[in-house]
Amino acid sequence: MAKKNINLHTIRENISANRHRTNRVRDTYEMAQRNKFGETNFMPLFLEAEMLGRMRFGSL
C-alpha cells in the first residue's frame, strides 16, 4: 500500500512539472505572437500538437 502511494505522488509531481513547463512554453510563444493591438494570434496546429505531446509524454 505504501509503495502505491509513493508512485501516485511521483506521477502527480511529474504531471505538475509538465504543466509548468507547458505554461512556460505557451507564455513565451504568446509574447512573441502579440500583434499591434496587444491581442494574441491563434496558435498554429503543429505547435498546439507539440505542447499536447509535452503534457502527455513529458519532454519530447
PDB file as gemmi writes it, atoms N, CA and C in Angstrom:
CRYST1    1.000    1.000    1.000  90.00  90.00  90.00 P 1                      
ATOM      1  N   MET A   1       0.839  -1.207   0.000  1.00  0.00           N  
ATOM      2  CA  MET A   1       0.000   0.000   0.000  1.00  0.00           C  
ATOM      3  C   MET A   1       0.877   1.263   0.000  1.00  0.00           C  
ATOM      4  N   ALA A   2       1.899   1.255   0.821  1.00  0.00           N  
ATOM      5  CA  ALA A   2       2.772   2.424   0.903  1.00  0.00           C  
ATOM      6  C   ALA A   2       3.443   2.695  -0.441  1.00  0.00           C  
ATOM      7  N   LYS A   3       3.853   1.622  -1.107  1.00  0.00           N  
ATOM      8  CA  LYS A   3       4.537   1.782  -2.392  1.00  0.00           C  
ATOM      9  C   LYS A   3       3.600   2.429  -3.415  1.00  0.00           C  
ATOM     10  N   LYS A   4       2.340   2.022  -3.409  1.00  0.00           N  
ATOM     11  CA  LYS A   4       1.373   2.605  -4.345  1.00  0.00           C  
ATOM     12  C   LYS A   4       1.244   4.114  -4.094  1.00  0.00           C  
ATOM     13  N   ASN A   5       1.215   4.523  -2.834  1.00  0.00           N  
ATOM     14  CA  ASN A   5       1.109   5.948  -2.523  1.00  0.00           C  
ATOM     15  C   ASN A   5       2.312   6.723  -3.037  1.00  0.00           C  
ATOM     16  N   ILE A   6       3.501   6.156  -2.892  1.00  0.00           N  
ATOM     17  CA  ILE A   6       4.707   6.821  -3.380  1.00  0.00           C  
ATOM     18  C   ILE A   6       4.629   6.987  -4.892  1.00  0.00           C  
ATOM     19  N   ASN A   7       4.192   5.941  -5.600  1.00  0.00           N  
ATOM     20  CA  ASN A   7       4.101   6.021  -7.053  1.00  0.00           C  
ATOM     21  C   ASN A   7       3.096   7.082  -7.492  1.00  0.00           C  
ATOM     22  N   LEU A   8       1.954   7.133  -6.829  1.00  0.00           N  
ATOM     23  CA  LEU A   8       0.948   8.138  -7.176  1.00  0.00           C  
ATOM     24  C   LEU A   8       1.499   9.540  -6.942  1.00  0.00           C  
ATOM     25  N   HIS A   9       2.237   9.710  -5.850  1.00  0.00           N  
ATOM     26  CA  HIS A   9       2.829  11.012  -5.553  1.00  0.00           C  
ATOM     27  C   HIS A   9       3.822  11.410  -6.652  1.00  0.00           C  
ATOM     28  N   THR A  10       4.635  10.447  -7.074  1.00  0.00           N  
ATOM     29  CA  THR A  10       5.621  10.732  -8.128  1.00  0.00           C  
ATOM     30  C   THR A  10       4.919  11.112  -9.428  1.00  0.00           C  
ATOM     31  N   ILE A  11       3.888  10.363  -9.778  1.00  0.00           N  
ATOM     32  CA  ILE A  11       3.134  10.662 -11.001  1.00  0.00           C  
ATOM     33  C   ILE A  11       2.542  12.062 -10.919  1.00  0.00           C  
ATOM     34  N   ARG A  12       1.984  12.387  -9.761  1.00  0.00           N  
ATOM     35  CA  ARG A  12       1.376  13.703  -9.589  1.00  0.00           C  
ATOM     36  C   ARG A  12       2.436  14.800  -9.741  1.00  0.00           C  
ATOM     37  N   GLU A  13       3.622  14.582  -9.180  1.00  0.00           N  
ATOM     38  CA  GLU A  13       4.708  15.562  -9.306  1.00  0.00           C  
ATOM     39  C   GLU A  13       5.114  15.739 -10.762  1.00  0.00           C  
ATOM     40  N   ASN A  14       5.206  14.640 -11.488  1.00  0.00           N  
ATOM     41  CA  ASN A  14       5.600  14.716 -12.899  1.00  0.00           C  
ATOM     42  C   ASN A  14       4.571  15.489 -13.704  1.00  0.00           C  
ATOM     43  N   ILE A  15       3.284  15.222 -13.458  1.00  0.00           N  
ATOM     44  CA  ILE A  15       2.223  15.944 -14.169  1.00  0.00           C  
ATOM     45  C   ILE A  15       2.323  17.436 -13.877  1.00  0.00           C  
ATOM     46  N   SER A  16       2.573  17.767 -12.610  1.00  0.00           N  
ATOM     47  CA  SER A  16       2.683  19.167 -12.217  1.00  0.00           C  
ATOM     48  C   SER A  16       3.865  19.838 -12.915  1.00  0.00           C  
ATOM     49  N   ALA A  17       5.011  19.153 -12.949  1.00  0.00           N  
ATOM     50  CA  ALA A  17       6.203  19.721 -13.596  1.00  0.00           C  
ATOM     51  C   ALA A  17       5.951  19.927 -15.082  1.00  0.00           C  
ATOM     52  N   ASN A  18       5.270  18.968 -15.723  1.00  0.00           N  
ATOM     53  CA  ASN A  18       4.983  19.103 -17.146  1.00  0.00           C  
ATOM     54  C   ASN A  18       4.036  20.262 -17.408  1.00  0.00           C  
ATOM     55  N   ARG A  19       3.069  20.461 -16.497  1.00  0.00           N  
ATOM     56  CA  ARG A  19       2.126  21.566 -16.678  1.00  0.00           C  
ATOM     57  C   ARG A  19       2.879  22.898 -16.604  1.00  0.00           C  
ATOM     58  N   HIS A  20       3.808  23.016 -15.634  1.00  0.00           N  
ATOM     59  CA  HIS A  20       4.574  24.263 -15.521  1.00  0.00           C  
ATOM     60  C   HIS A  20       5.407  24.499 -16.773  1.00  0.00           C  
ATOM     61  N   ARG A  21       6.036  23.434 -17.275  1.00  0.00           N  
ATOM     62  CA  ARG A  21       6.872  23.565 -18.479  1.00  0.00           C  
ATOM     63  C   ARG A  21       6.008  23.987 -19.669  1.00  0.00           C  
ATOM     64  N   THR A  22       4.831  23.382 -19.783  1.00  0.00           N  
ATOM     65  CA  THR A  22       3.940  23.702 -20.905  1.00  0.00           C  
ATOM     66  C   THR A  22       3.491  25.154 -20.824  1.00  0.00           C  
ATOM     67  N   ASN A  23       3.147  25.612 -19.616  1.00  0.00           N  
ATOM     68  CA  ASN A  23       2.718  27.001 -19.459  1.00  0.00           C  
ATOM     69  C   ASN A  23       3.834  27.967 -19.841  1.00  0.00           C  
ATOM     70  N   ARG A  24       5.076  27.602 -19.493  1.00  0.00           N  
ATOM     71  CA  ARG A  24       6.205  28.461 -19.816  1.00  0.00           C  
ATOM     72  C   ARG A  24       6.397  28.546 -21.330  1.00  0.00           C  
ATOM     73  N   VAL A  25       6.269  27.402 -22.013  1.00  0.00           N  
ATOM     74  CA  VAL A  25       6.371  27.397 -23.480  1.00  0.00           C  
ATOM     75  C   VAL A  25       5.265  28.251 -24.074  1.00  0.00           C  
ATOM     76  N   ARG A  26       4.047  28.087 -23.571  1.00  0.00           N  
ATOM     77  CA  ARG A  26       2.908  28.833 -24.120  1.00  0.00           C  
ATOM     78  C   ARG A  26       3.094  30.334 -23.888  1.00  0.00           C  
ATOM     79  N   ASP A  27       3.537  30.737 -22.682  1.00  0.00           N  
ATOM     80  CA  ASP A  27       3.731  32.158 -22.392  1.00  0.00           C  
ATOM     81  C   ASP A  27       4.776  32.768 -23.318  1.00  0.00           C  
ATOM     82  N   THR A  28       5.885  32.053 -23.510  1.00  0.00           N  
ATOM     83  CA  THR A  28       6.949  32.562 -24.383  1.00  0.00           C  
ATOM     84  C   THR A  28       6.422  32.733 -25.793  1.00  0.00           C  
ATOM     85  N   TYR A  29       5.669  31.735 -26.269  1.00  0.00           N  
ATOM     86  CA  TYR A  29       5.141  31.794 -27.630  1.00  0.00           C  
ATOM     87  C   TYR A  29       4.154  32.949 -27.771  1.00  0.00           C  
ATOM     88  N   GLU A  30       3.274  33.111 -26.788  1.00  0.00           N  
ATOM     89  CA  GLU A  30       2.265  34.167 -26.889  1.00  0.00           C  
ATOM     90  C   GLU A  30       2.907  35.548 -26.854  1.00  0.00           C  
ATOM     91  N   MET A  31       3.955  35.721 -26.046  1.00  0.00           N  
ATOM     92  CA  MET A  31       4.632  37.019 -26.012  1.00  0.00           C  
ATOM     93  C   MET A  31       5.208  37.352 -27.389  1.00  0.00           C  
ATOM     94  N   ALA A  32       5.733  36.321 -28.079  1.00  0.00           N  
ATOM     95  CA  ALA A  32       6.321  36.557 -29.394  1.00  0.00           C  
ATOM     96  C   ALA A  32       5.245  36.826 -30.442  1.00  0.00           C  
ATOM     97  N   GLN A  33       3.999  36.429 -30.181  1.00  0.00           N  
ATOM     98  CA  GLN A  33       2.946  36.493 -31.195  1.00  0.00           C  
ATOM     99  C   GLN A  33       1.955  37.641 -30.985  1.00  0.00           C  
ATOM    100  N   ARG A  34       2.247  38.574 -30.078  1.00  0.00           N  
ATOM    101  CA  ARG A  34       1.311  39.685 -29.885  1.00  0.00           C  
ATOM    102  C   ARG A  34       1.310  40.593 -31.129  1.00  0.00           C  
ATOM    103  N   ASN A  35       0.123  40.993 -31.549  1.00  0.00           N  
ATOM    104  CA  ASN A  35       0.067  41.918 -32.681  1.00  0.00           C  
ATOM    105  C   ASN A  35       0.010  43.357 -32.155  1.00  0.00           C  
ATOM    106  N   LYS A  36      -0.183  44.339 -33.064  1.00  0.00           N  
ATOM    107  CA  LYS A  36      -0.090  45.745 -32.643  1.00  0.00           C  
ATOM    108  C   LYS A  36      -1.219  46.155 -31.703  1.00  0.00           C  
ATOM    109  N   PHE A  37      -2.305  45.351 -31.621  1.00  0.00           N  
ATOM    110  CA  PHE A  37      -3.384  45.669 -30.698  1.00  0.00           C  
ATOM    111  C   PHE A  37      -3.209  44.965 -29.362  1.00  0.00           C  
ATOM    112  N   GLY A  38      -2.116  44.206 -29.219  1.00  0.00           N  
ATOM    113  CA  GLY A  38      -1.884  43.501 -27.976  1.00  0.00           C  
ATOM    114  C   GLY A  38      -2.668  42.207 -27.869  1.00  0.00           C  
ATOM    115  N   GLU A  39      -3.302  41.792 -28.977  1.00  0.00           N  
ATOM    116  CA  GLU A  39      -4.036  40.522 -28.948  1.00  0.00           C  
ATOM    117  C   GLU A  39      -3.116  39.395 -29.393  1.00  0.00           C  
ATOM    118  N   THR A  40      -3.421  38.205 -28.942  1.00  0.00           N  
ATOM    119  CA  THR A  40      -2.605  37.054 -29.312  1.00  0.00           C  
ATOM    120  C   THR A  40      -3.198  36.383 -30.532  1.00  0.00           C  
ATOM    121  N   ASN A  41      -2.369  36.077 -31.506  1.00  0.00           N  
ATOM    122  CA  ASN A  41      -2.839  35.370 -32.695  1.00  0.00           C  
ATOM    123  C   ASN A  41      -3.137  33.921 -32.354  1.00  0.00           C  
ATOM    124  N   PHE A  42      -3.926  33.282 -33.201  1.00  0.00           N  
ATOM    125  CA  PHE A  42      -4.220  31.870 -32.982  1.00  0.00           C  
ATOM    126  C   PHE A  42      -2.946  31.044 -33.114  1.00  0.00           C  
ATOM    127  N   MET A  43      -2.845  30.028 -32.275  1.00  0.00           N  
ATOM    128  CA  MET A  43      -1.658  29.185 -32.280  1.00  0.00           C  
ATOM    129  C   MET A  43      -1.726  28.198 -33.446  1.00  0.00           C  
ATOM    130  N   PRO A  44      -0.637  28.049 -34.191  1.00  0.00           N  
ATOM    131  CA  PRO A  44      -0.634  27.048 -35.268  1.00  0.00           C  
ATOM    132  C   PRO A  44      -0.848  25.648 -34.707  1.00  0.00           C  
ATOM    133  N   LEU A  45      -1.497  24.812 -35.486  1.00  0.00           N  
ATOM    134  CA  LEU A  45      -1.834  23.463 -35.009  1.00  0.00           C  
ATOM    135  C   LEU A  45      -0.603  22.655 -34.656  1.00  0.00           C  
ATOM    136  N   PHE A  46       0.492  22.816 -35.418  1.00  0.00           N  
ATOM    137  CA  PHE A  46       1.658  21.983 -35.131  1.00  0.00           C  
ATOM    138  C   PHE A  46       2.227  22.300 -33.752  1.00  0.00           C  
ATOM    139  N   LEU A  47       2.183  23.578 -33.341  1.00  0.00           N  
ATOM    140  CA  LEU A  47       2.714  23.915 -32.025  1.00  0.00           C  
ATOM    141  C   LEU A  47       1.775  23.406 -30.929  1.00  0.00           C  
ATOM    142  N   GLU A  48       0.468  23.524 -31.183  1.00  0.00           N  
ATOM    143  CA  GLU A  48      -0.500  23.017 -30.230  1.00  0.00           C  
ATOM    144  C   GLU A  48      -0.300  21.515 -30.025  1.00  0.00           C  
ATOM    145  N   ALA A  49      -0.089  20.797 -31.125  1.00  0.00           N  
ATOM    146  CA  ALA A  49       0.129  19.353 -31.040  1.00  0.00           C  
ATOM    147  C   ALA A  49       1.414  19.052 -30.272  1.00  0.00           C  
ATOM    148  N   GLU A  50       2.456  19.854 -30.511  1.00  0.00           N  
ATOM    149  CA  GLU A  50       3.718  19.625 -29.809  1.00  0.00           C  
ATOM    150  C   GLU A  50       3.533  19.809 -28.302  1.00  0.00           C  
ATOM    151  N   MET A  51       2.780  20.845 -27.919  1.00  0.00           N  
ATOM    152  CA  MET A  51       2.605  21.099 -26.490  1.00  0.00           C  
ATOM    153  C   MET A  51       1.722  20.042 -25.842  1.00  0.00           C  
ATOM    154  N   LEU A  52       0.707  19.565 -26.566  1.00  0.00           N  
ATOM    155  CA  LEU A  52      -0.089  18.464 -26.030  1.00  0.00           C  
ATOM    156  C   LEU A  52       0.791  17.247 -25.821  1.00  0.00           C  
ATOM    157  N   GLY A  53       1.696  17.006 -26.763  1.00  0.00           N  
ATOM    158  CA  GLY A  53       2.630  15.891 -26.626  1.00  0.00           C  
ATOM    159  C   GLY A  53       3.514  16.059 -25.413  1.00  0.00           C  
ATOM    160  N   ARG A  54       3.969  17.282 -25.154  1.00  0.00           N  
ATOM    161  CA  ARG A  54       4.804  17.524 -23.974  1.00  0.00           C  
ATOM    162  C   ARG A  54       4.028  17.250 -22.698  1.00  0.00           C  
ATOM    163  N   MET A  55       2.765  17.662 -22.683  1.00  0.00           N  
ATOM    164  CA  MET A  55       1.955  17.419 -21.485  1.00  0.00           C  
ATOM    165  C   MET A  55       1.763  15.925 -21.264  1.00  0.00           C  
ATOM    166  N   ARG A  56       1.509  15.198 -22.351  1.00  0.00           N  
ATOM    167  CA  ARG A  56       1.166  13.792 -22.197  1.00  0.00           C  
ATOM    168  C   ARG A  56       2.387  12.916 -21.950  1.00  0.00           C  
ATOM    169  N   PHE A  57       3.505  13.210 -22.623  1.00  0.00           N  
ATOM    170  CA  PHE A  57       4.654  12.307 -22.582  1.00  0.00           C  
ATOM    171  C   PHE A  57       5.867  12.906 -21.880  1.00  0.00           C  
ATOM    172  N   GLY A  58       5.721  14.086 -21.303  1.00  0.00           N  
ATOM    173  CA  GLY A  58       6.906  14.734 -20.759  1.00  0.00           C  
ATOM    174  C   GLY A  58       7.641  15.440 -21.891  1.00  0.00           C  
ATOM    175  N   SER A  59       8.930  15.547 -21.798  1.00  0.00           N  
ATOM    176  CA  SER A  59       9.702  16.263 -22.818  1.00  0.00           C  
ATOM    177  C   SER A  59       9.844  15.404 -24.071  1.00  0.00           C  
ATOM    178  N   LEU A  60       9.561  15.991 -25.233  1.00  0.00           N  
ATOM    179  CA  LEU A  60       9.657  15.225 -26.489  1.00  0.00           C  
ATOM    180  C   LEU A  60      10.965  15.552 -27.197  1.00  0.00           C  
TER     181      LEU A  60                                                      
END                                                                             
